Amino acid sequence: MKVMIRKNAKGEASVYAPKKDLEEPVVAMSRPEMWGGIVTLANGWQLELPEMAADTRLPITVEARHVNRE
């Protein structure tokens, strides 16, 4: 699924899924740099993000894989 990842004024990451019209903050990351790992959103979703450089600029739209369909 395509998602947009951005940071707010406090530097906290959030994920927006346009097809679901859903925006949720990132509450946990399996890797400190986020890319190539799994992020957990406040609603419980877990998304696997693609490998990218640690200094990738945000906001960015990427293809993520939903790993815990409920």
Buried (B, 14 or more C-beta within 10 A) or exposed (E): EEBBBBEEEEEEBBBBBEEEEEBBEBEEBEEEBBBEBBBBBEEEBBBBBEEBEEEEEEEEEBEBEEEEEE
